[in-house]
């Protein structure tokens, strides 16, 4: 069943976000959500945010496909 891998993917995304918020950037001390206020790390922060958004999109599409497949088979 697809539930376990989807749950693991959700947990990985959530953990990555919490680490990025809590730990912040190692050298600047600014978390990725606050980096838009610091010009030097804006490009890096936007890359991280885009990567997380991409992961969320892929996960959402996969969940929708899994639910639609289950609905069809049920």
C-alpha positions in Angstrom: 0.0 0.0 0.0 1.1 3.5 -0.7 0.3 4.9 2.8 3.6 4.2 4.4 5.9 5.7 1.7 3.6 8.8 1.5 3.7 9.2 5.3 7.5 8.9 5.3 7.7 11.5 2.5 5.4 13.9 4.5 7.6 13.4 7.6 10.8 14.1 5.7 9.4 17.4 4.3 8.2 18.4 7.8 11.5 17.5 9.4 13.5 19.4 6.8 11.3 22.5 7.3 11.7 22.3 11.1 15.5 21.9 10.9 15.7 24.9 8.6 13.6 27.1 10.8 15.3 26.0 14.1 18.9 25.8 13.1 19.0 28.7 10.6 21.9 29.3 8.4 25.1 28.1 9.9 27.2 31.2 9.0 24.7 34.0 8.9 22.4 32.9 11.8 19.3 33.7 9.7 16.7 31.0 9.1 15.6 30.3 5.5 12.3 31.9 6.2 13.9 35.2 7.4 16.6 35.3 4.7 14.7 37.7 2.4 15.7 40.4 4.8 19.4 39.6 4.3 20.5 40.3 0.7 23.5 37.9 0.6 21.5 34.8 1.3 18.3 35.7 -0.6 19.2 33.6 -3.6 20.1 30.6 -1.4 16.9 31.0 0.6 14.7 31.2 -2.5 16.4 28.0 -3.8 15.6 26.2 -0.6 12.1 27.5 -0.5 11.6 26.5 -4.1 13.0 23.0 -3.4 10.6 22.5 -0.5 7.7 23.8 -2.6 8.6 21.4 -5.4 8.7 18.5 -2.9 5.3 19.5 -1.5 3.9 19.6 -5.1 5.3 16.2 -5.9 3.9 14.7 -2.7 0.5 16.3 -3.2 0.3 15.0 -6.8 1.3 11.5 -5.6 -1.3 11.5 -2.9 -4.0 12.6 -5.3 -3.0 9.8 -7.7 -3.0 7.2 -4.9 -6.4 8.3 -3.6 -7.9 8.4 -7.1 -6.5 4.9 -7.8 -8.0 3.6 -4.6 -11.3 5.3 -5.4 -11.4 3.7 -8.8 -10.6 0.2 -7.4 -13.0 0.4 -4.6 
